[in-house]
Amino acid sequence: MTTEPVPGTDNAIRGGTFHGAVVQARSVTLTTPPAPAPLLGAITAPTSVFVGRDADLATVLDAVRPDRTTGPRVGLVSGPGGVGKSELLVHAAHAALAQGWFPGGLLWIDLQGYTENLPPLEPGEALGRLLHRLGLPPEAVPGHVDDRAAAYRQCLQDRSVLVLLDNAGDNSAQVRPLLPPRGCAALVTSRHRLPALDDVHRLPLGLLPPDAAGDLFLALASPDAPTEAETRSVRSSARRIAVHCGGLPIALRVAAARVRGSTAGEFTEFAGWLDDERKRLAELDDGERRVVAVFRSSYARLGDEPRRLFALCGLHPGPRLDIHTAAALADRPEREVRRLMQDLRNASLVTVDGAAHYRLHDLLHAYARTRAHEDIADDALRAATDRLIDYYLYMADQADLAVAPGRYRLPHSVGRPPHSVPDVGDRASALAWFTGNLPQLTAMLRVAATTAEPSRCWLLADALRGYFFHVKNWDGWLDTLRVALDVATAAGERRVQGILHNSTGLALIELGRSTEAARHYRVAEALFREADDPHGVATSVENHAWVHHDAGDYTAALAHHQRALDVYRRLDARRNEAIVLRGMALAEMELGRSEDAVSHLTRALGVFWELGLDLDAAMALNGLGEAYTRAGDAVAARRNHLLALRESRACGSVFEEARAREGLGTVCASAGLGRAAHHWRRALYHYEALRSPAAERVRARLDALPRTS
């Protein structure tokens, strides 16, 4: 049925949103309320202490500025728990309103993504709360989530509102329906990277740099330091505390609360408590906030597999590990572990730190270790620790083969090769691997000493021998040898003890401690005789020759060299034979027998080149340069030192490069050439970097040069 409108009536309904029947009458007048503006009071006031985030704040504001014509006006601030995402959000919101960017106001909601004891808000519930804040009465809120999303977008249409979606969880589906239409902007915070969330400006929030961390801590702590001396003490303690907090704002704020208004002495005491890594997390608790609670909520949101891997990462001796180490811990193929590490990265529990490397924040690493011991069975922990030791032992052995090929080493094998390993087939990559993993290697050596298979402790020490000798890190070498020697002695392994005593003597003699070195060589020789090991006996005798050499008794040194040489020749140990010939030549130089020295060094050099031993070759070439210098043949001396310089650079020996530079300087000085100072300065630079006693000798030569105007 069709009805005609009554003349004089106006049936047009304009403005507002109506949920129900529309009544017609002769004259209908509707007055709709103005669109309710979301209120600023929905979020907290910004904190008064906001340090080190100016650049981050500018980046966040840039994502939502009203004149942005390209891309979405949506910013996702992601980062680990406690890094200050919500604080940055609040400061950005107030700054945007102060500039008049959003006349429609702010619309804020906590999505409870990582709130302890509360589940994340479902999109439907979040939309219901937002619609209520937009002024829609409860009876007008649609029931279905899609209808709520449509009503939400309609309410925001033609308004300029900044939507703040704080504390989103680990699922983009929670956030996507809440993003506003064009004309509005949104800022989202989450511990998760939300990789499936498209069309957003990603704004990862990192840790505070050290200076900013210290400034934030001091600004919050308000120390009581009336004197200049106490102020210096407080600042020193504050730096230590900030370092222990690792630039994590929540940790800095909790630590500051613990000592707020305290004296310099109390600051020092608290810094001392945080020095103990095992108790650090427990101390970062101010009675209302606990750093460990922040970590626990992130850990609880993980799936079973990434949660287990995160806990196992706590067994690693340092917070930085590579994909191969993670695969050893997890006992999984590399491909699967990459996926799990990506899960941890998305959850902001690890960061990428170089190619195939990951890093846990120091406090997160400590938390992971706690979780490992509480959540993983003891037998599984022991198995993971064994895999980690075996991984480092396998890798150290492979790298040592590249650094010191042909070296006499202890035979061994790991129970099962690792799932994946980096390439250390050449000396440069092997040296780089040793350098990058030295703290982990020495830590695992100590762990191995406490396991059911302590032999891995001395095997690791033996595998490190070539590296320590190459880089001349004598103190580090001695530290590992002491641990390994104690373990081998307790196990009654005579031959192993002999090898470790010989290595200890070698490090000591390089440090100028010949008397101590001689004692170790004598003990080693006796142990090898008990073990019926002629090669070990010869090595002890050969090493003892250097004690006589350092004492200036070159005749006795030659006698010891000869005894060792006879044994090595019987054993057909060609590398060892060539090493002895090189040592004999140095004694012969001191005795004025340069021709014999040149002959022995030439023979040794031929063996080294034949066996591909470039470090040994560089040492022989430098010896030849020194022998020719003593013989007065400057041309031959220069030629051999230049060859040594090339060979030392090729094999990465800084010490032999310095030795070649020193020799070239000597040749130039004897010929009256002005290049002596250049070569000696380069030699001094390298010797000082190595903390070599040779630096004093070169410095004296430089000081003796005539000054030029």
C-alpha positions in Angstrom: 0.0 0.0 0.0 1.3 3.5 -0.9 0.3 6.6 0.9 0.8 10.1 -0.1 2.4 12.5 2.2 0.1 15.0 4.0 0.5 18.5 2.6 2.7 20.7 4.8 4.6 17.9 6.4 8.3 17.3 6.3 9.2 13.6 6.6 13.0 13.9 6.1 15.0 12.5 8.9 18.5 14.0 9.1 21.5 13.6 11.4 22.4 11.1 14.0 22.3 7.3 14.1 19.0 5.6 14.9 18.5 2.1 16.2 14.8 1.4 16.2 11.5 2.5 14.5 11.1 6.0 13.0 7.8 7.8 13.8 6.2 10.0 11.2 3.8 12.8 12.0 2.6 16.0 10.5 5.7 17.8 11.9 8.7 16.0 13.3 11.6 17.8 14.9 14.6 15.9 16.0 17.5 17.4 17.9 20.6 15.1 17.9 23.4 15.6 20.4 26.7 16.8 19.1 29.2 14.0 18.4 30.9 13.1 21.7 34.6 13.7 21.7 36.9 11.2 23.3 38.4 12.7 26.4 42.1 13.4 27.1 41.4 12.2 30.7 41.3 8.6 29.4 45.1 8.4 29.6 47.5 9.3 32.3 49.6 12.5 32.4 53.1 12.2 31.0 55.9 11.4 33.3 58.0 14.3 34.4 61.3 12.5 33.8 61.6 11.6 30.1 65.2 11.0 29.1 66.9 9.8 26.0 63.8 9.4 23.9 63.7 12.7 21.9 64.5 11.0 18.6 62.0 8.2 19.2 59.3 10.7 20.1 59.9 12.6 16.9 59.7 9.4 14.9 56.4 8.4 16.5 54.9 11.8 15.9 56.0 11.8 12.3 53.9 8.6 11.8 50.7 10.4 12.7 51.2 13.9 11.6 48.1 15.3 9.8 49.9 16.5 6.7 51.2 13.0 5.9 49.9 12.2 2.4 51.6 8.9 1.8 51.1 5.6 3.6 48.9 5.0 6.6 48.8 7.2 9.7 49.3 4.2 12.0 52.5 3.6 14.0 53.4 0.3 15.7 55.8 0.8 18.6 57.3 -2.6 19.5 60.0 -3.7 21.9 60.7 -5.8 25.0 58.6 -5.5 28.2 59.7 -2.6 30.3 61.4 -0.6 27.5 59.0 2.3 27.8 56.6 1.8 25.0 53.5 3.0 26.9 55.4 6.0 28.3 56.4 7.0 24.8 52.8 6.6 23.7 51.5 8.9 26.4 54.2 11.6 25.6 53.4 11.4 21.9 49.6 11.7 22.5 50.0 14.8 24.7 52.5 16.3 22.2 50.1 15.7 19.3 47.2 17.3 21.1 49.3 20.3 22.1 49.9 20.9 18.4 46.2 20.8 17.7 46.5 17.8 15.4 43.5 15.9 16.7 40.5 18.2 17.5 38.4 15.0 17.9 40.5 14.1 20.9 42.0 10.8 22.1 40.6 7.3 22.3 42.7 5.0 24.4 42.4 1.4 25.4 44.6 -1.2 27.2 44.4 -4.4 25.2 45.9 -6.4 28.1 48.2 -8.3 25.8 50.8 -8.9 28.5 49.0 -8.1 31.7 49.6 -10.7 34.3 46.6 -12.8 35.4 44.4 -11.2 32.7 43.7 -12.6 29.3 44.2 -10.3 26.2 41.0 -8.5 25.2 39.2 -10.1 22.3 38.5 -7.8 19.4 34.8 -7.8 20.1 35.2 -6.9 23.7 37.7 -4.1 22.8 35.3 -2.7 20.2 32.5 -2.8 22.7 34.5 -0.7 25.2 35.6 1.7 22.5 32.0 2.2 21.2 30.9 2.9 24.8 33.6 5.5 25.1 32.4 7.0 21.9 29.0 7.6 23.5 27.0 4.6 22.1 24.6 3.3 24.8 25.0 -0.4 25.7 21.7 -1.4 24.0 22.9 0.2 20.7 26.2 -1.8 20.5 25.8 -4.6 17.9 26.4 -8.2 19.0 28.6 -9.5 16.2 32.3 -8.4 16.1 32.0 -7.4 12.4 29.0 -5.2 13.1 30.8 -3.6 16.0 33.7 -2.9 13.7 31.4 -1.3 11.2 29.7 0.8 13.9 33.2 1.8 15.2 34.3 3.0 11.8 31.0 4.9 11.3 31.4 6.7 14.7 34.9 7.8 13.7 33.9 8.9 10.2 34.7 12.6 9.5 36.4 13.0 12.9 40.0 13.6 13.6 40.8 11.3 16.5 44.0 9.7 17.7 43.4 6.1 18.7 45.8 4.6 21.2 45.9 0.8 21.3 48.2 0.1 24.1 49.7 -3.3 25.2 48.6 -5.3 22.2 49.2 -9.1 22.3 50.9 -11.4 19.9 48.2 -11.6 17.3 47.5 -9.0 14.6 43.9 -10.1 14.5 43.5 -8.4 17.9 44.5 -5.0 16.5 43.3 -5.0 12.9 39.6 -4.4 13.6 40.5 -1.5 15.9 42.4 0.6 13.4 40.4 3.7 12.6 39.3 5.0 9.1 41.2 7.7 7.2 41.0 11.0 8.8 42.0 9.5 12.1 45.4 8.1 13.2 46.5 5.3 15.5 49.4 4.4 17.7 49.8 0.7 18.7 52.3 -0.6 21.3 53.2 -4.3 21.7 56.0 -6.5 22.9 55.4 -8.5 19.7 56.5 -7.3 16.3 53.1 -8.3 14.8 54.7 -9.2 11.4 51.3 -9.9 9.8 50.0 -6.4 10.5 50.3 -4.6 7.1 50.2 -0.9 6.3 51.8 0.4 9.5 54.9 2.4 10.2 57.1 0.0 12.3 58.9 1.8 15.1 61.1 -0.6 17.1 62.0 0.9 20.5 65.4 -0.1 21.8 67.3 0.2 25.1 68.5 3.5 26.4 72.2 4.2 25.6 74.5 4.2 28.6 74.7 8.0 29.1 70.9 8.4 28.9 70.4 5.4 31.2 72.7 6.9 33.8 70.9 10.3 33.5 67.5 8.7 33.9 68.6 6.8 36.9 70.1 9.8 38.6 67.1 12.0 37.8 64.7 9.5 39.4 66.9 8.5 42.4 67.4 12.0 43.8 70.5 11.0 45.8 71.5 12.7 49.0 75.1 13.7 48.3 76.0 17.0 50.0 79.7 16.9 49.4 81.7 16.8 46.2 83.3 13.6 47.1 80.0 11.9 47.9 78.6 13.3 44.5 81.5 11.6 42.7 80.8 8.4 44.6 77.1 8.5 43.8 77.8 9.0 40.1 80.3 6.2 40.0 77.7 3.9 41.7 75.0 5.1 39.3 77.1 4.1 36.3 77.5 0.6 37.7 73.8 0.4 38.5 72.8 1.6 35.0 75.1 -0.9 33.4 73.6 -3.7 35.4 70.1 -2.5 34.3 71.2 -2.7 30.7 69.4 0.4 29.6 66.0 -1.1 30.4 63.8 1.8 31.7 61.7 -0.4 34.0 64.8 -1.8 35.6 66.3 1.7 36.0 63.0 3.0 37.6 62.8 0.1 40.0 66.5 0.5 40.9 66.0 4.2 41.4 63.0 3.6 43.7 65.2 1.3 45.8 67.7 4.0 46.6 65.7 7.2 46.2 67.0 9.9 48.5 69.7 7.5 49.9 73.3 8.4 50.9 76.4 7.8 48.8 77.2 4.8 50.9 73.8 3.2 50.3 74.2 3.8 46.6 77.5 1.9 46.7 76.0 -0.9 48.7 73.1 -1.3 46.2 75.5 -1.3 43.3 77.4 -4.1 45.0 74.3 -6.2 45.4 73.6 -5.9 41.7 77.2 -7.0 40.9 76.1 -10.5 41.7 74.4 -11.7 38.5 72.7 -14.6 40.3 70.8 -12.2 42.6 70.3 -9.2 40.3 66.8 -9.9 39.2 65.6 -10.5 42.8 67.1 -7.1 43.8 65.1 -5.3 41.1 62.0 -5.2 43.1 60.7 -2.0 44.8 57.7 -3.7 46.5 55.2 -2.7 43.9 57.1 -3.4 40.6 59.2 -6.4 39.8 61.3 -6.6 36.7 60.9 -10.4 36.7 57.1 -10.0 36.5 57.5 -8.1 33.2 59.6 -11.0 31.8 57.3 -13.6 33.2 54.3 -12.3 31.3 56.2 -12.3 28.0 57.5 -15.9 28.7 54.0 -17.1 29.5 52.6 -16.0 26.1 55.1 -18.2 24.2 54.2 -21.5 22.7 55.8 -24.7 24.2 58.7 -25.0 21.7 59.9 -21.3 21.7 59.4 -21.3 25.5 61.7 -24.3 25.8 64.3 -22.8 23.5 64.2 -19.5 25.4 64.9 -21.3 28.7 67.7 -23.3 27.1 69.4 -20.1 26.0 69.9 -19.4 29.7 72.4 -22.3 29.7 74.6 -20.4 27.3 77.5 -18.7 29.1 76.8 -15.3 27.5 73.8 -13.4 26.2 75.0 -13.5 22.6 74.8 -16.8 20.6 74.6 -17.9 17.0 72.1 -20.1 15.2 74.5 -23.1 15.4 74.8 -22.8 19.2 71.1 -22.5 19.5 70.7 -25.6 17.3 73.0 -27.5 19.6 71.1 -26.4 22.7 67.7 -27.3 21.2 69.0 -30.5 19.5 67.0 -29.5 16.4 68.0 -28.8 12.8 69.0 -25.3 11.9 66.0 -24.6 9.8 63.6 -25.4 12.7 65.7 -23.4 15.2 65.6 -20.3 12.9 61.9 -20.5 13.0 61.8 -20.7 16.8 64.3 -17.9 17.2 62.1 -15.8 14.9 59.3 -16.5 17.3 61.4 -15.2 20.1 62.4 -12.2 18.1 58.8 -11.4 17.3 58.1 -11.5 21.0 61.0 -9.1 21.6 62.8 -11.6 23.8 65.8 -11.7 21.5 67.3 -9.3 19.0 69.3 -9.9 15.9 72.9 -9.1 16.5 74.8 -9.6 13.2 74.5 -12.4 10.6 72.9 -15.5 12.2 73.6 -14.1 15.7 71.1 -13.3 18.4 71.3 -11.5 21.7 69.3 -11.6 24.9 69.2 -8.6 27.2 71.5 -9.4 30.2 68.5 -9.4 32.6 66.5 -11.6 30.2 69.4 -14.0 29.9 69.4 -14.3 33.7 65.7 -14.9 33.7 66.1 -17.6 31.0 68.6 -19.3 33.2 66.1 -19.3 36.1 63.4 -20.7 33.8 65.8 -23.4 32.6 66.4 -24.7 36.1 62.8 -24.4 37.2 61.0 -25.6 34.0 63.2 -28.2 32.5 64.0 -31.6 34.0 67.5 -32.2 35.4 68.3 -35.0 32.9 67.3 -32.8 30.0 69.4 -29.9 31.4 72.4 -32.1 31.7 71.9 -33.4 28.1 71.6 -29.8 26.8 74.8 -28.8 28.7 76.7 -31.8 27.3 75.6 -30.9 23.7 76.8 -27.3 24.3 80.2 -28.5 25.5 80.5 -30.9 22.7 79.6 -28.2 20.2 82.3 -25.9 21.4 84.9 -28.7 21.6 84.1 -29.8 18.1 84.3 -26.3 16.8 87.5 -25.5 18.7 89.1 -28.6 17.3 88.1 -27.7 13.7 89.3 -24.1 14.1 92.6 -25.3 15.6 93.3 -27.5 12.6 93.1 -24.3 10.5 95.1 -22.1 12.8 97.9 -24.6 13.6 97.9 -27.4 11.0 100.2 -30.3 11.8 100.4 -29.5 15.5 100.8 -32.5 17.8 97.4 -32.6 19.6 95.4 -34.8 21.9 93.1 -37.1 19.9 89.4 -37.1 20.7 85.9 -37.2 19.2 82.6 -35.9 20.3 79.7 -38.3 20.7 77.7 -36.8 17.9 78.6 -34.0 15.5 76.5 -30.8 15.9 73.5 -30.2 13.7 75.1 -27.3 12.0 78.4 -25.5 12.2 80.0 -22.3 10.8 82.7 -22.5 8.2 86.2 -22.2 9.8 88.1 -23.9 7.1 90.7 -21.1 6.6 92.9 -19.5 9.1 91.2 -16.0 8.9 87.7 -17.4 9.6 89.1 -19.8 12.3 90.9 -16.9 14.1 87.8 -14.7 13.9 85.7 -17.6 15.3 88.1 -18.1 18.2 88.2 -14.3 19.0 84.4 -14.0 18.9 83.8 -17.1 21.0 86.7 -16.9 23.5 84.6 -15.9 26.5 82.2 -18.8 25.8 85.0 -21.3 25.2 86.7 -20.5 28.5 83.3 -20.6 30.3 82.4 -23.9 28.9 85.9 -25.3 29.8 85.1 -24.5 33.4 81.6 -26.1 33.1 83.2 -29.2 31.5 85.4 -29.6 34.6 82.3 -30.2 36.7 80.6 -32.7 34.5 80.7 -36.5 34.3 83.2 -36.3 31.5 85.8 -33.9 32.7 88.2 -34.9 29.9 86.5 -32.4 27.8 88.0 -29.7 30.0 91.6 -30.5 29.1 90.6 -31.3 25.5 89.2 -27.7 25.2 92.4 -26.3 26.8 94.5 -28.3 24.3 92.4 -27.1 21.3 92.9 -23.5 22.4 96.7 -23.8 22.4 97.2 -22.8 18.8 95.0 -19.7 19.0 96.6 -18.5 22.3 100.1 -18.9 20.8 99.1 -17.2 17.6 97.6 -14.1 19.3 100.1 -14.1 22.2 97.4 -14.0 24.8 99.6 -15.5 27.5 97.5 -14.5 30.6 94.3 -15.9 29.1 96.1 -19.1 28.1 97.5 -19.6 31.6 94.0 -19.2 33.2 92.6 -22.0 31.1 95.7 -24.2 31.6 95.4 -23.9 35.4 91.8 -25.2 35.4 92.6 -28.0 33.0 95.7 -29.1 34.8 93.8 -29.3 38.1 91.3 -31.6 36.4 93.9 -33.8 34.7 95.9 -34.1 37.9 92.7 -35.2 39.9 92.1 -37.8 37.1 95.6 -39.1 37.3 96.2 -38.5 33.5 100.0 -38.4 33.4 100.4 -37.8 29.6 97.8 -35.1 29.6 99.4 -33.4 32.6 102.7 -33.5 30.7 101.2 -31.7 27.7 99.5 -29.1 29.9 102.8 -28.5 31.9 104.7 -28.0 28.6 102.1 -25.5 27.4 102.2 -23.7 30.8 106.0 -23.4 30.6 105.7 -22.0 27.0 103.4 -19.2 28.2 105.5 -18.5 31.2 108.8 -18.2 29.3 107.1 -15.8 26.8 106.3 -13.6 29.9 109.9 -13.7 31.0 109.3 -16.1 33.9 112.0 -18.6 32.9 112.5 -20.1 36.4 108.8 -21.0 36.7 108.9 -22.3 33.1 111.9 -24.6 33.9 110.0 -26.2 36.8 107.0 -27.1 34.5 109.3 -28.5 31.8 111.1 -30.8 34.3 107.7 -32.0 35.7 106.5 -32.6 32.1 109.6 -34.6 31.2 109.2 -36.9 34.2 105.5 -37.4 33.5 106.2 -38.3 29.8 108.9 -40.8 30.9 106.3 -42.4 33.2 103.8 -42.5 30.4 106.5 -43.9 28.0 105.9 -41.1 25.5 109.2 -40.2 23.7 107.6 -37.4 21.7 106.5 -35.7 24.9 110.0 -36.2 26.4 111.6 -34.6 23.3 109.2 -31.6 23.5 110.0 -31.0 27.1 113.7 -31.1 26.4 113.3 -28.8 23.4 111.2 -26.4 25.5 113.9 -26.4 28.2 116.4 -25.2 25.7 114.7 -21.8 25.8 115.2 -21.5 29.5 119.0 -21.7 28.8 118.6 -19.4 25.9 116.9 -16.7 28.0 119.7 -17.1 30.6 122.3 -16.5 27.9 123.7 -20.0 28.0 123.5 -20.6 24.3 125.8 -23.6 24.4 123.5 -25.4 26.8 120.5 -24.4 24.7 122.1 -25.9 21.6 122.8 -29.2 23.5 119.1 -29.4 24.4 118.0 -28.6 20.9 120.2 -31.4 19.6 118.8 -34.0 22.0 115.3 -33.2 20.9 116.3 -33.2 17.3 117.7 -36.7 17.5 114.4 -38.0 18.9 112.2 -36.2 16.4 114.2 -37.5 13.5 113.7 -41.1 14.8 110.0 -40.4 15.1 109.9 -38.8 11.6 108.2 -35.7 13.2 109.2 -33.3 10.4 107.4 -30.2 11.7 108.9 -30.6 15.1 112.3 -31.2 13.5 112.0 -28.0 11.5 111.0 -26.1 14.7 114.1 -27.3 16.5 116.3 -26.2 13.5 114.8 -22.8 13.8 115.5 -22.6 17.5 119.1 -23.8 17.0 119.7 -21.0 14.5 118.7 -18.4 17.1 121.3 -19.8 19.5 123.9 -20.0 16.8 123.3 -16.3 15.9 124.1 -15.4 19.5 127.3 -17.5 19.3 128.4 -15.6 16.2 127.7 -18.6 13.9 125.6 -16.8 11.3 126.4 -19.1 8.5 125.2 -22.1 10.5 122.1 -20.2 11.5 121.3 -19.4 7.8 121.7 -23.0 6.8 119.4 -24.3 9.5 116.8 -21.7 8.9 116.8 -22.3 5.2 116.2 -26.0 5.8 113.5 -25.3 8.3 111.8 -22.8 5.9 111.7 -25.5 3.1 109.8 -27.9 5.4 107.4 -25.2 6.6 106.5 -24.3 3.0 106.2 -27.9 2.0 103.8 -28.6 4.8 101.8 -25.3 4.3 102.7 -23.9 7.7 102.7 -20.2 6.9 103.0 -19.0 10.5 106.1 -21.1 11.1 107.4 -19.9 7.7 107.0 -16.3 8.8 108.9 -17.0 11.9 111.7 -18.7 9.9 111.9 -15.8 7.4 112.2 -13.2 10.3 115.0 -15.4 11.7 116.7 -15.4 8.3 116.4 -11.6 8.2 118.0 -11.3 11.6 120.8 -13.8 10.7 121.7 -11.9 7.5 121.6 -8.6 9.5 124.2 -10.1 11.8 126.2 -11.4 8.9 126.2 -7.8 7.4 124.2 -8.7 4.3 121.6 -5.9 4.4 120.1 -6.8 1.0 119.3 -10.4 2.0 118.1 -9.2 5.4 115.7 -6.8 3.9 114.4 -9.3 1.4 113.6 -11.9 4.1 112.0 -9.4 6.4 109.8 -8.2 3.5 108.8 -11.8 2.8 108.1 -12.3 6.5 105.9 -9.2 6.5 103.9 -10.6 3.6 103.6 -14.0 5.2 102.7 -12.7 8.6 99.8 -10.6 7.1 98.6 -13.6 5.1 98.4 -15.8 8.2 97.2 -13.0 10.5 100.2 -13.0 12.9 100.4 -9.5 14.4 103.5 -10.5 16.4 105.5 -11.7 13.4 104.4 -8.5 11.5 105.8 -6.4 14.3 109.0 -8.5 14.3 109.4 -8.0 10.5 108.9 -4.2 11.0 111.5 -4.2 13.8 113.9 -6.1 11.5 113.3 -3.7 8.6 113.9 -0.8 10.9 117.2 -2.3 12.0 118.3 -2.8 8.4 117.4 0.9 7.5 119.2 2.2 10.6 122.4 0.3 9.8 122.3 1.6 6.2 121.7 5.1 7.3 118.2 5.2 5.7 115.5 7.5 7.1 112.8 4.8 7.1 114.0 3.2 10.4 111.7 5.4 12.6 108.7 4.5 10.4 109.2 0.8 10.7 110.0 0.9 14.4 106.9 3.0 15.1 104.7 0.4 13.3 106.5 -2.3 15.3 105.9 -0.5 18.6 102.2 -0.1 17.8 101.8 -3.8 17.4 104.0 -4.8 20.3 102.1 -2.5 22.6 98.7 -3.9 21.4 100.0 -7.4 22.3 101.5 -6.1 25.6 104.8 -7.7 24.5 108.0 -7.0 26.4 109.6 -6.3 23.0 107.9 -2.9 23.1 110.4 -1.6 25.5 113.3 -2.6 23.3 111.8 -0.8 20.2 110.8 2.3 22.3 114.4 2.6 23.4 115.6 2.4 19.8 113.2 5.1 18.8 114.3 7.3 21.7 117.9 6.9 20.6 117.3 8.2 17.1 118.6 11.8 16.5 115.8 14.4 16.7 115.1 16.2 13.5 114.2 19.9 13.4 
